[in-house]
């Protein structure tokens, strides 16, 4: 278990699934709250802090993709999408709006547990060593390695758990390419082309927060046949 006190929010319109997931995750040491729809989830998020959100995509009213996109405007809380859709394009759409991972229904509860723990491992710790700051400069943007923070001028740039993990990976070896396969492995995901494509989506989203022109990246570069590389000033 990553953190026995981690607080999870389950959002699913199916009462049976909601109850089963809540009981299963509580048995594994999590604190678990549950919401029946997007509006209910918003009310809970307005008064409580969560370490991770497990969110069903196909819900009546506002669906999970729309809610994820809305939440990403203000929250960096990791989001794991549950979807009955098996097509890669549908899963990629979830990552594009800000989800950290996805799991297709039906799934084994143990796999859900493994994915939750993998995501929580990627969340930066709240406290960092008191050593002097180490900073990478990316034009007008700077990345504080010790704190795991990305700044644009005096404004803190919000990073999702996956984006934070990618910055930690790249900042550990600036100027050196990291293959897509290595990124998949270090992010704690299964092997496969679908996961490599998911990494591509996360890189695209991260570039929007770093680059002046994300379509012509200067700092988070694609290295042909080698992967991706962070090239600070």
Buried (B, 14 or more C-beta within 10 A) or exposed (E): EBBEEBBBBBBBBBEEBBEBBBEBBEEBEBBBBBBBBBEEBBEBBEEEEBBBBBBBBBBEEBBBBBBBBBBBEEBBBBBBBBBEBEEEEBBBBBBBBBBBBBBBBEEEBEEBBBBBBBBBEBBBEEEBEEEEEEBBEBEEBBBBBEBBBBBBEEEEBBBBBBBBBBBBBBBEEBEEBBBBBBBBEBBBBEEEEEBBBBBBBBBBBBBEBBBEEBEEBBBBBEEEEEBBBBBBE
